[in-house]
C-alpha cells in the first residue's frame, strides 16, 4: 500500500521550501553520522514523519499561492480521475483533496504476472490528464502540479489505519468541517470513521 501526497505548483513559497529543504538536509547529515544502522533506520522514519507533518501543516495554513482545488469543477476532475484508474492500475483505498494538495492511499495492481503498475507511471498519467483538464477550466496554460510528490510505503496494518485517519481527518484538522463525512472531496473504500 502506498501513501502519496501531491500538490499544486506554486503552493509553497520559495522561502518555506528552502527552510524545509535545509531541515531535511540537516537531518540527513545527522543520520549519516550514526553508526548503528537499525537506529539510523528508526530515526530516519521518525524524522521523515516529522518533516512531512511540517510540510503538510504549511500547505494547510498558507493563504498565498493557488487554491484551484477549492473550485468544484476542478476538484471533480481530480475525483473522477482517481476513481477512473481504480481497479485498472490500482486499488483505491482513500483520498482527500484540500485546496492546494491531495492525499491518496492506494495499492498498485499487477499489469502482468510479477510486474506492478509503477508509482511514477500512475502519478504521471494522473497529473498529466488532470492538469490539462483543469487548465482548460481555469483558462490558463502552464504547470498545474508540482513535479515531485511525497510518497511513503505503508509498513503494516496499524500504520495504514493511522494514515487513513490522517487523510480523512485532514479537513477537520484544517478547521474546514466538523467531521470527515462533511467534506465533499474525500473518499474511503472502508468505513473507518
ZICORQUI-V760673 format. One record per helix or strand of 3 or more residues. SS is the DSSP state (alpha for helix, beta for strand). FROM is the first residue (numbers start at 1). TO is the last residue. If there is no record, write none. Layout:
ss/from/to
SS/FROM/TO
SS/FROM/TO
//
This chain:
ss/from/to
beta/2/8
alpha/14/32
alpha/37/61
alpha/68/70
alpha/72/84
beta/90/97
beta/101/108
beta/110/112
alpha/119/138
beta/150/153
alpha/157/173
alpha/180/182
beta/186/188
//
